[in-house]
Amino acid sequence: MIDLQNHRTPGQTGFFMFLSKNVLYGDIGIPAGLLVGGIVSNNKEMRQNAGYVASGTAVSYGFMLLIKHLVKRPRPFIQNINITPVYRAGGTSFPSGHTSSSFATATALSAAYPKWYVIAPSFFWAGATSYSRMYLGVHYPTDVAAGLTLGVGSAAAMSFLRK
């Protein structure tokens, strides 16, 4: 993490701040877009997929809050004074909520629409968002790994909604 902070550039920092600040637009916008598209086109499968994507992300968010409440791991910049964050995130660190929600959304969307042109950008977005949390100095790699596992697991657990 110290190596990441020592190699920050203004361009990269701007990009990763954008991803971190706008994760909810993807998490909410994707299922909302599917729902609107399903209503407009009278497409029942698209409306069901909207519910699936939204539920996977919502379940991930609920479990993330529960785990954060139980674990209460301090942010990296609080535990290690050598880590300088780009901004001082509040709350606790474990697991990464940005990572869990973005991977839940990407996993559910990719399961609903298993085409390379859906899967590749979905997981690029989720991976870049997750990396941004470490780059910005607000999460440990283990926070991100746990968030990834939680997000993918939440989407997989809700897959019964697609049947």
Disulfide bonds with the S-S distance in Angstrom:
none
